Structures are given as structure tokens and as C-alpha cells.
Amino acid sequence: MKKSNSIALTLENEILNNMHITGSMLPSVNSLSKRFSVHRNTVNQAMKILAQKDLIQTKNGIGSIIKQRVRNINQEIEKNKTETYCIIADLHKNIYQATMLEIFQQYLFSQNAFSYIIYLDTIRNNFRFVINTLKEKNVTGVFISCGNIEKIALLLHMLKENDMAFTTITCFPGYEKHHCGFSEKGDNRTSEKQVEYLASLGHQKIGFIAGTHHDTAVYKRRLEGYLHAVERYAGISEAENLVAIGDFFKSEWIRQAFNLYYEKKITALICFDDTEALQAINIFPLRNILIPENLSIMGFGGYYNDTEIPITTLSVPYEYKSARYLSFMHSLLKGIEYKEEFPAQTNTIKEGVTCKKIISS
């Protein structure tokens, strides 16, 4: 058997056995070539085989995304379901969201409801496809999981324009402006805890950077917490000058990151998530800026164990998030008022190798 076929078969088995979550990214070609000790071209051939089997979708400059697998559910079971829901989600590489979507589907199934997941792809502008699918499936309710306010507003507008009324239209983690879903009140505290941790290591010049998420409500809340905490813990009143945003998939993000280091003289950098933290870890050494000797890096997301570098990161335990969201969904499905039943502060610092203590001279 050719090496490419062997690699494809191994990855296919991993995908079918849920070792790679729907909507998440496969490891990079470089990582896979190291894992299987083969040339990049061999891995690319394996990727083509997986794509032909409709298991992955490869996007230039991004990577290979695990596609949703059609569940092997008997049609009679589907007919017996009393309600049908559609979960509309962002098409991006957030492994956390991918995990939550699978949990939601399992929960809906346990509640005698059937569900579909449709991914929003703004590049291909598939909003019309989403609307047509909702009509065909005759869904009872819609859950919108989207990190972009403009996308949510456009989708809600199109639903209204097409006279599509549902029992439930909501989104999670929630955006107050649309009066749907619930607010992640802990977002402010997440960035506060990051700053508090870095300040305890002696850092005062602490920067904050965000890429493609800078237009989301989550970003605004984390930024608010950061600005409050930097003045409180690090004694910096002009913290706005240490904040940078830029398109993560373009050179703007990299330029902004270097500007924080060279111009603003930061000693630590808080990244919006672990993906951005990994980017920072990779680019700074290219200019002989060592991590963490010259610059401490901190992420958010708690999935650094999937990487070769243990990032110092802020983690929200899956079991807590799952319980919280499922309680929220249950209240919507049953038509009862949702009440916050879980402690707001469950975030924990995961120690990695990307932060160091500053020794005062």
C-alpha cells in the first residue's frame, strides 16, 4: 500500500472514531509529515484522498476542516422525533465550538428532537442556502452560534424577510443587542485573571492583541476587563496604547504584534485565543525574540495540549461550559425561564512554558 493511502486510512479511522471533532482543523501538513516521517507531498496526496471521500474540506491558507458526518440514524427514528431544530454555526477552526455543537446535537436527540447543523460561509455567501434549507426541513426552532454581530443581524433580517417564524431563535454564547441568548458575564473576568497572573510574575508592560474576533461582543468584554485590570494590577493608566488589532490571516496582525514589542516595549502579550498565541510563538523567534526569555505569551482557550508547545493559557473546563449551555438550551426547549445555576468564575490558569517571572534587579 502506498504511504499516502496508508496515512489517509489512518486519518479516516481517527475521524470516524471521533478522534478529530467535526468543524475542527486537522493538524498542519508539516505536523503530519513529522508524525508519519514522510514528505509534505505524501501528506498532500493523503489529504486529497480524504477530500474525495468527503471527510475534509481544504482551504488555501487555512488548512483542512473536518466536515460534518451524516449520522447513521434510521429514518423511522427521525420520523418519530417530535421537533426538528437547526443549529447555524460559524465556519471556522474553533475546536471548542466544534465540541459544543456535538454536545448540543446529542442533547437535542435525548430530548426527542432531531437537529441539523448548517455552517455559515460568508466568503461563498451561502445565506440563501441556509434559508432554503430551513424551509425544506420545516424546522421548529433555530439556534445561531456565531461570533459576528453583523452576520447575526443579516441572518435575522433574512428570516424576517422570508416570513419565517420559529419557536426559538437565539444564539450562544449570546449577544444582548439582539435580546437572544445569554451574556457571558465571565468574559470580563477572563482577561482580568490573565493580567493578574502576569502582574504576579512582575510584568507591567502587558499588551493585548486580537485578530479576526475583534468585532465580536466577546472581544469587547475581554478588552474591557483587560483595560480595567492593567491599571489595577500593573499600574498602567494608558493601557489603550498597548492594544492592537489586525486581520489574523494577513500581515497586519504580525505587524501589529511586532509594533507592540518594539515600539511599546511590552514584556508580555495576551492573545485573544490559543491560535493567536501559537502564531506569536512562531513569529517572534524569527527576529531573535525568544519566548519566554524576551517576551511572555499567554493565550485563551485551554486546548494547548493539542499543540507541540504547552502554552500558558486561561482555560474554561468543558464540563462547566457544557452544563451551562445545556441548562440554557433545556430552558428554551421547555419554555421556562433560564437561571444561572453555575459559578461564574471557573476559569483556571494552565501553566505552560511561554511565560516567565521577571526578576527585579
N, C-alpha and C positions, 0 to 999 in steps of 0.2 A: 504494500500500500504506500502511495506517495505520502511524504511528510505533510503536505498541505491537507490531504484528505484525512490523515490521522489527527491533525490539530483541529480541523473542522469538526470531526466526530467527537473529540473530547469536549470541545466547547459546546457543541449541540447537546450532549448529555448533561452538561452543567446547567445550561439554560432550561432544559426540560425538567430538571430536578430542582428548579428554583434557587440554584446557587448564584444566579445573576437575576436581579429583580427587574420586572417589566418597567421600562421607562428609564432605567439606569444606563450608564455607559459601560461598555466592555473596557478592560484595560487597554492602554495605548498599544500601537503596533510595536513600539520599542520595548515595552514591558513584556509583551507576549513573545517577542523574538528572544529576549533574555530567558524567559521562563522555559521555552522549548528548545533553546540553543540552536536557533535557525536564523537564516537571513530574513530581513524585512519583507522581501518579495514573496517568500514562502508564506508568511503570515497574511500578506495581502491576498494571496490566492485562496487561503482558508476563509478570509472574510467574504470573498466573492461567493464561495460555496454556501456560506451561512445566509447571505443575502438572497441567493437563488431559492433557498428553502423558506424564505420569508420570515427568518428568525431575527434578523437585524436590519437596521436602516443606517447606511453610512452617509455622513455629511462631511463634505470637504472642510477642513479647518476645525472641525468639532470632534469627530470620531464616530464610533459605531454604537447606536442606541438599540437596546433590546426591545423588540416590538411586542405588542400585546399578543398573547397566545389565546386562541379561541378555546374556551373551556369545553371539555368533553362532557357536556350536560345533556341528558336525554331530553328530547323535545317535549315529552309529556310532562317532565318536571317543570319546564319553563311555562307550559300552559297552566299548570296548577298554581303558579305564583299569582298572588292577588294584586300586586302592584309592580310597576316597572319604573326604574329610575335611571337617569343618565348622569354620569359624572363627567363634566367637561374640565379638562386639565391642560395646563401649560405643557408644551412640548419642549422640555429642557432636561438637563442632565442632573437634576437634583435627586440623589439616591434616597433622601429622606422622604420626599413627596411620593416617589415610586413605592416605597414601603407602605406608606399610609393609604395609598389608593388600593393596594391589595387587601389591606385590613378592612377598608370600607366595603369593598365588594363582598368579602366574606361575611361581614356583619349584616349587610342587606339581605344576603341569601339566608342567613339564620333567622331573619325577621319575615320570612316568607315573601320576600321581594326579589325581583330579578333586576340586574343592573348591567349597563354598558359603560365603557369608558371611551370618550372621544377626545382626541388631542387637538388643541388649537395650534395652528401653524400660520402665524401672521406673514411669514415670507411667501407662502403659497396662497395666503388669503383664503382659507377654507371655511370662513364663517358661514357662507351659503350652504356648504356641505353639512355643517353642523345643524343648521335649521332644518334642512331636508331630512336628515336622519331622525331628528326629534319627531317630525311629522310621521315618518314611516313607522317608527317604533311605538307611537302612541303612548308616550311616557306619562307617568303620573306626576313626577317631580324631577327637578334638576338641581344638582349640586355643582357649583362652579368653584374650581380650585385654580386660582390664577393670581399671579403676583404683580399684575399690571392694572392699575385703575382704569386706564383708557380702554383696555381690552374688555374689562368687565362692563364698562358703560356702553360700549358699542354692542356687545352681545345682548345686554338687557334691552337696549333700544331696538335691536332687530327682532327680539322675541315679542316685544310690544307691537312693533310694526306689522308682524305677521299674526297678530291676534292670538298669540299662544299663551294661555294662562295655565299655570300649574299649581298644584297643591303646595309645592315648596320650590322657591327659588332662593338660593342662598350661596354663600361662598365661605370657604375656610382657608386660612385662619381667620378671615373676616375683615371687612372694611366698613367702618362706621358711617362713612359718607353715603353708602348705599343702603344703610339700615338692614343689612343682611349679614348673617354670621355673627361672630362674637370677636371682641378685641383681644389680642394677645397683650394683656397688660404687663406681662413679664418682659416684653421686649426692651423697655427702658432699663430694667434691672440687668439684663444680659450684658449690655455694654458697660454699665456701671461696674459690674463684677469683673469684667476684663481689665478696666482701668485700675480698679482697686488692687487686683493681683499684680499688675505691672508696677504700680506705685510701691507696693510692698517689697519689690525687688530693687527699688531705688531709682526707677525711671521717672523722669519728669517731662522730657520731650517725647510725648506719645502721639503718634499720628494715627489717622483713621482714613481708610480708603474703601471705596465701593465701586463695583463695575456695573454690570447690566441691571442691578437691582436698585439703582439709586432713585428710581421714580416710584417706588413702592411705599406703602404705608409702614411696612416693617422697617424699611431703611430709615424713615423719618423718626420713628420711635427710638430706634437704636442710636441714631445720631443725637437725639435729644438727651438720652441717657449718658452718652459719651461726653457731650459738652458740659453737662452738669457735674459728672464725676471727675473730669480732668481738672476743673477748678477746685473741686472739693478735696481730691486726694493728691493731685500733683501740683496744685497752686498755680495753674496757668489760666489767666483770665482771657487771653486772646486765642482760645482754643480753635476758633473758626479758621484761623490761618493754617492749622495742621490737618485740615480736612481736604481730601481730594476725591474727585470722581472722574471716571473715564470709561469709555467702551472697553469692556474686558477683552473682546475679540479683536481689538485693533491696538495700534502702537500707543494710543492716547493713554491707556491705563499704565503702561510701562513708563511712559514719560512722566506721568504724574507721580508714580511711585519713587522714581529717582529724584524728582524735584523735592519731595518731602525729605529725602535723606541729605542731598547736597545743599539745598537752599535753606530748609527749615531746621536742619541739624537734629533730626529725631534720633532717638536711641532705641525706640520700639515702635512697631507698626501693628495696629489692629486691622485685620482684613474682614470684610463682610462675611465671608464663609471660608471653609477649608480649601475650596477650589482656588480661590484667590490667594490664600496663604501659600499653597503649593507653587503657584505662579511666582510669588515673591521669592520663595526659597530657591527657585531655579534661576531667576534673572539676576539677582544681586551678586552672587559669586562670579558672574561673567565680568563684573567690573572690580573684582577683588574685594568685594564687600562680604565679609564672612558672617555666616549665621551660626550661632548667635553672638560670636565674639564682637562684631561691629554693630550688629543690629538684631534685636529680638523680634520674632514674628509670632503673632497669635491669631488663630482662626476661630471660626464658629461653625458648629455642625456635628462634631463628635464622631465622624467616620474616618478619622485619620488612620485607623487600623487597616484600612483598605489600601494604604499607600506604603511606600518603602520608607518614608520618613515619618517618625512619630511627631506630629505637630502638637505644640502646646495649644489646646483648644478648649472652648466652652461647649459643654455637651448638655443636651436635654434628653434624659433617658426615654427610649422608645416606649417603654411600658407606661410611663406617665402621660406622654403625648397621646398614645393610643387610647388610654382610658378616658382622657379628657375629651377627645374628639368623638369617641363612640358614645359617650354620655350626651354630648351635644346633638349628634345625629338621632339618637334614640328619642330625645325630647321633641325633635322636629317631626319624626315619623309618627309619634304617638299624640302629637298636638298638645304637649304640656310645656309649661314654662321651663326654660333651661336655667339651672342654678349652678354656679361654680362650686364644685364639691372637692376640688383638689388644691393642695397648697400651691401658691403662685411661684414660690421660689424653690425650684428643684434643680436649677442649673448647677453643674459641677465642673470644676476645672480639671481637665485631663492633662497630666504632666507629660511633656514631650522634650525634645532636645533643641527646640527652636527659641527658647528664652533663657536668659542668664541674669544673675544678680549683678548689679553694678556695685563695685567696691569703691567706697569713698576714699580719696587719697588724704 
